[in-house]
Amino acid sequence: MRAYGQLTLAQLRIFARNKQVLFFTLLFPVILMVALGSFVGGGNTMSLTAGIVDKDDSGPSKDLKALFDKNEGIETSDYGSVKEGKQAVENGDIQLLIEIPKGYGDSIDARDGAFSVPVYYNEKNLTTAELGLTVVNGVIDQYSKELAGYEPLVTVEKVGIEALNIRYIDFLVPGIVAMMIMSNNMNGVAGQISAWRERGILRRMQGTRLKASTFIAAQITARLLLNGTQALLVVLIANLIFDINVAGSWLALIFFIVLGTLAFMALGFIIAGMAKNPESAGPIAGFVSFPLLFLGGVFFPISNMPDFIQPIVKILPIAHLASALRETMNLGTSIMALGTETLILGAWLVGGFMIASWVFKWE
């Protein structure tokens, strides 16, 4: 027990002395979180922009224009000519251009049939264009019915449901914490253990009465304290800057941080056992961790990935760690409801340490 405590303190002193590594290990995820959160983390709504060219300049045309200006789903701007508006559509400044042709007012006053209002859109961005055209059609259709005095026999009662508003930053922060846990443990353990083996530190430890289990337990404890502190700082900084709150239990959050730390430490020990020297440990860890960042749902939902990748994604440890952290932080889901994530991370933990004990070398 004394050896375990001394080794744990020694490992923490090593972390504390290497202030540059400690600083940048925390600074990188914070900078990444702030940068992505500032650019795209403000919300999850789509804004439609439309330009209006009123060539008729009559009372009815101004009424129609006022309808679009008042519509909360469209951000409108005025253009002096159709040519200028078309150029704005091509440049991406606006998504639609609505032209109210000359003679529109006279046609409405005379009630001489339907009048065509051209709407220009960018054919290269059909998804947004179709959404905008749907909104424009709805506005004009309702306006036409009001002009004709049409009273529908069947109407739709709009009943709003207040749903949980998950912003991109709410999605991102748990992913950043998962990424940090993976990097600190898988990459950090592999590099440090390989360096200790090359310098003969592990060989000298083996020559003492120190047990391998004591050595590994001290490593685990020190890294758990480090990861817990860093994860807490990231969450607190996110709360300060982006008003991120933990909806669920802090105990559940700590549980998954511990479980994720152990699972990725096991992978780090495997890489350390396979690597011949510190120079090869880094590239091997990078080769493994880099794809996990994109396949594990750190930056975007795994449901958006192609179907043929889904079976692979669903067994990756970082995907389930990020999912468990999001469920806990954003939705307040209890540990009991996250049995799948717990079982898969636990399987990686047990299987990883079994393989690590087989490939691990003291010298």
Secondary structure as a PSIPRED ss2 file (coil, helix, strand):
# PSIPRED VFORMAT (PSIPRED V4.0)

   1 M C   1.000  0.000  0.000
   2 R H   0.000  1.000  0.000
   3 A H   0.000  1.000  0.000
   4 Y H   0.000  1.000  0.000
   5 G H   0.000  1.000  0.000
   6 Q H   0.000  1.000  0.000
   7 L H   0.000  1.000  0.000
   8 T H   0.000  1.000  0.000
   9 L H   0.000  1.000  0.000
  10 A H   0.000  1.000  0.000
  11 Q H   0.000  1.000  0.000
  12 L H   0.000  1.000  0.000
  13 R H   0.000  1.000  0.000
  14 I H   0.000  1.000  0.000
  15 F H   0.000  1.000  0.000
  16 A H   0.000  1.000  0.000
  17 R H   0.000  1.000  0.000
  18 N C   1.000  0.000  0.000
  19 K H   0.000  1.000  0.000
  20 Q H   0.000  1.000  0.000
  21 V H   0.000  1.000  0.000
  22 L H   0.000  1.000  0.000
  23 F H   0.000  1.000  0.000
  24 F H   0.000  1.000  0.000
  25 T H   0.000  1.000  0.000
  26 L H   0.000  1.000  0.000
  27 L H   0.000  1.000  0.000
  28 F H   0.000  1.000  0.000
  29 P H   0.000  1.000  0.000
  30 V H   0.000  1.000  0.000
  31 I H   0.000  1.000  0.000
  32 L H   0.000  1.000  0.000
  33 M H   0.000  1.000  0.000
  34 V H   0.000  1.000  0.000
  35 A H   0.000  1.000  0.000
  36 L H   0.000  1.000  0.000
  37 G H   0.000  1.000  0.000
  38 S H   0.000  1.000  0.000
  39 F H   0.000  1.000  0.000
  40 V H   0.000  1.000  0.000
  41 G C   1.000  0.000  0.000
  42 G C   1.000  0.000  0.000
  43 G C   1.000  0.000  0.000
  44 N C   1.000  0.000  0.000
  45 T C   1.000  0.000  0.000
  46 M C   1.000  0.000  0.000
  47 S C   1.000  0.000  0.000
  48 L E   0.000  0.000  1.000
  49 T E   0.000  0.000  1.000
  50 A E   0.000  0.000  1.000
  51 G E   0.000  0.000  1.000
  52 I E   0.000  0.000  1.000
  53 V E   0.000  0.000  1.000
  54 D E   0.000  0.000  1.000
  55 K C   1.000  0.000  0.000
  56 D C   1.000  0.000  0.000
  57 D C   1.000  0.000  0.000
  58 S C   1.000  0.000  0.000
  59 G H   0.000  1.000  0.000
  60 P H   0.000  1.000  0.000
  61 S H   0.000  1.000  0.000
  62 K H   0.000  1.000  0.000
  63 D H   0.000  1.000  0.000
  64 L H   0.000  1.000  0.000
  65 K H   0.000  1.000  0.000
  66 A H   0.000  1.000  0.000
  67 L H   0.000  1.000  0.000
  68 F H   0.000  1.000  0.000
  69 D H   0.000  1.000  0.000
  70 K H   0.000  1.000  0.000
  71 N C   1.000  0.000  0.000
  72 E C   1.000  0.000  0.000
  73 G C   1.000  0.000  0.000
  74 I E   0.000  0.000  1.000
  75 E E   0.000  0.000  1.000
  76 T E   0.000  0.000  1.000
  77 S E   0.000  0.000  1.000
  78 D E   0.000  0.000  1.000
  79 Y C   1.000  0.000  0.000
  80 G C   1.000  0.000  0.000
  81 S C   1.000  0.000  0.000
  82 V H   0.000  1.000  0.000
  83 K H   0.000  1.000  0.000
  84 E H   0.000  1.000  0.000
  85 G H   0.000  1.000  0.000
  86 K H   0.000  1.000  0.000
  87 Q H   0.000  1.000  0.000
  88 A H   0.000  1.000  0.000
  89 V H   0.000  1.000  0.000
  90 E H   0.000  1.000  0.000
  91 N H   0.000  1.000  0.000
  92 G C   1.000  0.000  0.000
  93 D C   1.000  0.000  0.000
  94 I C   1.000  0.000  0.000
  95 Q C   1.000  0.000  0.000
  96 L E   0.000  0.000  1.000
  97 L E   0.000  0.000  1.000
  98 I E   0.000  0.000  1.000
  99 E E   0.000  0.000  1.000
 100 I E   0.000  0.000  1.000
 101 P C   1.000  0.000  0.000
 102 K C   1.000  0.000  0.000
 103 G C   1.000  0.000  0.000
 104 Y H   0.000  1.000  0.000
 105 G H   0.000  1.000  0.000
 106 D H   0.000  1.000  0.000
 107 S H   0.000  1.000  0.000
 108 I H   0.000  1.000  0.000
 109 D H   0.000  1.000  0.000
 110 A H   0.000  1.000  0.000
 111 R C   1.000  0.000  0.000
 112 D C   1.000  0.000  0.000
 113 G C   1.000  0.000  0.000
 114 A C   1.000  0.000  0.000
 115 F C   1.000  0.000  0.000
 116 S C   1.000  0.000  0.000
 117 V C   1.000  0.000  0.000
 118 P C   1.000  0.000  0.000
 119 V E   0.000  0.000  1.000
 120 Y E   0.000  0.000  1.000
 121 Y E   0.000  0.000  1.000
 122 N C   1.000  0.000  0.000
 123 E C   1.000  0.000  0.000
 124 K C   1.000  0.000  0.000
 125 N C   1.000  0.000  0.000
 126 L H   0.000  1.000  0.000
 127 T H   0.000  1.000  0.000
 128 T H   0.000  1.000  0.000
 129 A H   0.000  1.000  0.000
 130 E H   0.000  1.000  0.000
 131 L H   0.000  1.000  0.000
 132 G H   0.000  1.000  0.000
 133 L H   0.000  1.000  0.000
 134 T H   0.000  1.000  0.000
 135 V H   0.000  1.000  0.000
 136 V H   0.000  1.000  0.000
 137 N H   0.000  1.000  0.000
 138 G H   0.000  1.000  0.000
 139 V H   0.000  1.000  0.000
 140 I H   0.000  1.000  0.000
 141 D H   0.000  1.000  0.000
 142 Q H   0.000  1.000  0.000
 143 Y H   0.000  1.000  0.000
 144 S H   0.000  1.000  0.000
 145 K H   0.000  1.000  0.000
 146 E H   0.000  1.000  0.000
 147 L H   0.000  1.000  0.000
 148 A H   0.000  1.000  0.000
 149 G C   1.000  0.000  0.000
 150 Y C   1.000  0.000  0.000
 151 E C   1.000  0.000  0.000
 152 P C   1.000  0.000  0.000
 153 L C   1.000  0.000  0.000
 154 V C   1.000  0.000  0.000
 155 T C   1.000  0.000  0.000
 156 V C   1.000  0.000  0.000
 157 E C   1.000  0.000  0.000
 158 K C   1.000  0.000  0.000
 159 V C   1.000  0.000  0.000
 160 G C   1.000  0.000  0.000
 161 I C   1.000  0.000  0.000
 162 E C   1.000  0.000  0.000
 163 A C   1.000  0.000  0.000
 164 L C   1.000  0.000  0.000
 165 N C   1.000  0.000  0.000
 166 I C   1.000  0.000  0.000
 167 R C   1.000  0.000  0.000
 168 Y H   0.000  1.000  0.000
 169 I H   0.000  1.000  0.000
 170 D H   0.000  1.000  0.000
 171 F H   0.000  1.000  0.000
 172 L H   0.000  1.000  0.000
 173 V H   0.000  1.000  0.000
 174 P H   0.000  1.000  0.000
 175 G H   0.000  1.000  0.000
 176 I H   0.000  1.000  0.000
 177 V H   0.000  1.000  0.000
 178 A H   0.000  1.000  0.000
 179 M H   0.000  1.000  0.000
 180 M H   0.000  1.000  0.000
 181 I H   0.000  1.000  0.000
 182 M H   0.000  1.000  0.000
 183 S H   0.000  1.000  0.000
 184 N H   0.000  1.000  0.000
 185 N H   0.000  1.000  0.000
 186 M H   0.000  1.000  0.000
 187 N H   0.000  1.000  0.000
 188 G H   0.000  1.000  0.000
 189 V H   0.000  1.000  0.000
 190 A H   0.000  1.000  0.000
 191 G H   0.000  1.000  0.000
 192 Q H   0.000  1.000  0.000
 193 I H   0.000  1.000  0.000
 194 S H   0.000  1.000  0.000
 195 A H   0.000  1.000  0.000
 196 W H   0.000  1.000  0.000
 197 R H   0.000  1.000  0.000
 198 E H   0.000  1.000  0.000
 199 R C   1.000  0.000  0.000
 200 G C   1.000  0.000  0.000
 201 I H   0.000  1.000  0.000
 202 L H   0.000  1.000  0.000
 203 R H   0.000  1.000  0.000
 204 R H   0.000  1.000  0.000
 205 M H   0.000  1.000  0.000
 206 Q H   0.000  1.000  0.000
 207 G C   1.000  0.000  0.000
 208 T C   1.000  0.000  0.000
 209 R C   1.000  0.000  0.000
 210 L C   1.000  0.000  0.000
 211 K C   1.000  0.000  0.000
 212 A H   0.000  1.000  0.000
 213 S H   0.000  1.000  0.000
 214 T H   0.000  1.000  0.000
 215 F H   0.000  1.000  0.000
 216 I H   0.000  1.000  0.000
 217 A H   0.000  1.000  0.000
 218 A H   0.000  1.000  0.000
 219 Q H   0.000  1.000  0.000
 220 I H   0.000  1.000  0.000
 221 T H   0.000  1.000  0.000
 222 A H   0.000  1.000  0.000
 223 R H   0.000  1.000  0.000
 224 L H   0.000  1.000  0.000
 225 L H   0.000  1.000  0.000
 226 L H   0.000  1.000  0.000
 227 N H   0.000  1.000  0.000
 228 G H   0.000  1.000  0.000
 229 T H   0.000  1.000  0.000
 230 Q H   0.000  1.000  0.000
 231 A H   0.000  1.000  0.000
 232 L H   0.000  1.000  0.000
 233 L H   0.000  1.000  0.000
 234 V H   0.000  1.000  0.000
 235 V H   0.000  1.000  0.000
 236 L H   0.000  1.000  0.000
 237 I H   0.000  1.000  0.000
 238 A H   0.000  1.000  0.000
 239 N H   0.000  1.000  0.000
 240 L H   0.000  1.000  0.000
 241 I H   0.000  1.000  0.000
 242 F H   0.000  1.000  0.000
 243 D C   1.000  0.000  0.000
 244 I C   1.000  0.000  0.000
 245 N C   1.000  0.000  0.000
 246 V C   1.000  0.000  0.000
 247 A C   1.000  0.000  0.000
 248 G C   1.000  0.000  0.000
 249 S C   1.000  0.000  0.000
 250 W H   0.000  1.000  0.000
 251 L H   0.000  1.000  0.000
 252 A H   0.000  1.000  0.000
 253 L H   0.000  1.000  0.000
 254 I H   0.000  1.000  0.000
 255 F H   0.000  1.000  0.000
 256 F H   0.000  1.000  0.000
 257 I H   0.000  1.000  0.000
 258 V H   0.000  1.000  0.000
 259 L H   0.000  1.000  0.000
 260 G H   0.000  1.000  0.000
 261 T H   0.000  1.000  0.000
 262 L H   0.000  1.000  0.000
 263 A H   0.000  1.000  0.000
 264 F H   0.000  1.000  0.000
 265 M H   0.000  1.000  0.000
 266 A H   0.000  1.000  0.000
 267 L H   0.000  1.000  0.000
 268 G H   0.000  1.000  0.000
 269 F H   0.000  1.000  0.000
 270 I H   0.000  1.000  0.000
 271 I H   0.000  1.000  0.000
 272 A H   0.000  1.000  0.000
 273 G H   0.000  1.000  0.000
 274 M H   0.000  1.000  0.000
 275 A C   1.000  0.000  0.000
 276 K C   1.000  0.000  0.000
 277 N C   1.000  0.000  0.000
 278 P H   0.000  1.000  0.000
 279 E H   0.000  1.000  0.000
 280 S H   0.000  1.000  0.000
 281 A H   0.000  1.000  0.000
 282 G H   0.000  1.000  0.000
 283 P H   0.000  1.000  0.000
 284 I H   0.000  1.000  0.000
 285 A H   0.000  1.000  0.000
 286 G H   0.000  1.000  0.000
 287 F H   0.000  1.000  0.000
 288 V H   0.000  1.000  0.000
 289 S H   0.000  1.000  0.000
 290 F H   0.000  1.000  0.000
 291 P H   0.000  1.000  0.000
 292 L H   0.000  1.000  0.000
 293 L H   0.000  1.000  0.000
 294 F H   0.000  1.000  0.000
 295 L H   0.000  1.000  0.000
 296 G C   1.000  0.000  0.000
 297 G C   1.000  0.000  0.000
 298 V C   1.000  0.000  0.000
 299 F C   1.000  0.000  0.000
 300 F C   1.000  0.000  0.000
 301 P C   1.000  0.000  0.000
 302 I H   0.000  1.000  0.000
 303 S H   0.000  1.000  0.000
 304 N H   0.000  1.000  0.000
 305 M C   1.000  0.000  0.000
 306 P C   1.000  0.000  0.000
 307 D C   1.000  0.000  0.000
 308 F C   1.000  0.000  0.000
 309 I C   1.000  0.000  0.000
 310 Q H   0.000  1.000  0.000
 311 P H   0.000  1.000  0.000
 312 I H   0.000  1.000  0.000
 313 V H   0.000  1.000  0.000
 314 K C   1.000  0.000  0.000
 315 I C   1.000  0.000  0.000
 316 L C   1.000  0.000  0.000
 317 P H   0.000  1.000  0.000
 318 I H   0.000  1.000  0.000
 319 A H   0.000  1.000  0.000
 320 H H   0.000  1.000  0.000
 321 L H   0.000  1.000  0.000
 322 A H   0.000  1.000  0.000
 323 S H   0.000  1.000  0.000
 324 A H   0.000  1.000  0.000
 325 L H   0.000  1.000  0.000
 326 R H   0.000  1.000  0.000
 327 E H   0.000  1.000  0.000
 328 T H   0.000  1.000  0.000
 329 M H   0.000  1.000  0.000
 330 N H   0.000  1.000  0.000
 331 L H   0.000  1.000  0.000
 332 G C   1.000  0.000  0.000
 333 T C   1.000  0.000  0.000
 334 S C   1.000  0.000  0.000
 335 I H   0.000  1.000  0.000
 336 M H   0.000  1.000  0.000
 337 A H   0.000  1.000  0.000
 338 L H   0.000  1.000  0.000
 339 G H   0.000  1.000  0.000
 340 T H   0.000  1.000  0.000
 341 E H   0.000  1.000  0.000
 342 T H   0.000  1.000  0.000
 343 L H   0.000  1.000  0.000
 344 I H   0.000  1.000  0.000
 345 L H   0.000  1.000  0.000
 346 G H   0.000  1.000  0.000
 347 A H   0.000  1.000  0.000
 348 W H   0.000  1.000  0.000
 349 L H   0.000  1.000  0.000
 350 V H   0.000  1.000  0.000
 351 G H   0.000  1.000  0.000
 352 G H   0.000  1.000  0.000
 353 F H   0.000  1.000  0.000
 354 M H   0.000  1.000  0.000
 355 I H   0.000  1.000  0.000
 356 A H   0.000  1.000  0.000
 357 S H   0.000  1.000  0.000
 358 W H   0.000  1.000  0.000
 359 V H   0.000  1.000  0.000
 360 F C   1.000  0.000  0.000
 361 K C   1.000  0.000  0.000
 362 W C   1.000  0.000  0.000
 363 E C   1.000  0.000  0.000
